[in-house]
Amino acid sequence: IQLLKEVKHAVGRTDWDKACVLHMNPNINYYECGEILREEFYEKAGSWSLPNCRKHSIFISQAAYSVKGFHLVLEQMAELAERYADLRIYVAGVDLGKEDSAYASYVMELIHTYHLQNHIIFTGILEAKEMAEHYLKSNVFLSPSTIENSSNSVCEALCLGVPVVASYVGGLPSLIEHGKSGLLYPLEESYMISYYIQEIFENEKKEKSLSEC
């Protein structure tokens, strides 16, 4: 905060980071500059299509620490699992089942409480090409973060045309036009997660319209 109060110029990407910077220093010169993704997420990877995805599958790009909000969605995943016996949630990054931390223990306890052991697959850490493959195979990409700016994972999913459901936090509303390029839910209203995901699962027209934007 002290640094931002003293500098004259700042570069950012979203309404959220611009608002934060100007709140700290109303006299700063703010410049907008977009972000380039890794090359695997452009034409090289291809684009998402409904026939080629795993039906009733969800991809989450990371869950290793609490701000990513994985613990906040497990009750909703249990609701979906009751409706879709073939539901699969693929979680990239650290395998919390093998992690020795208080947060990992808490998450694993929730997974057992909600009987999700057979529905959640921790993929381990993935390279860019492997990440792209998981996006393209997924029916939905879910970003349940409690705080974000211009999330790389959301940008990657949007670039590939994957239907996106994300929490309405930070800079995500600058990336996603609700109802057109993705679906945003209020962070404190997690029941909207299962509602939106079910809407995508059951509505091919909705899936295709989200993908094409």
Buried (B, 14 or more C-beta within 10 A) or exposed (E): EEEBEEEEEBEBBBEBBBEBBBEBBEEBEBEEEEEEBBEBBEEEBEEBEEEEBBEBBBBBBBBBEBEBBBBBBBBBBBBBBEEBEEBBBBBBBBBBEEBEEEBBEEBBEBBEEBEBEEBBEBBEEBEBEBBBBBBBBBBBBBBBBEBBBBBBBBBBBBBBBBBBBBBBBBBBBBBBEEEEBBBBBEBEEBEBBBBBBBBBBEEEEBBBBBBEB
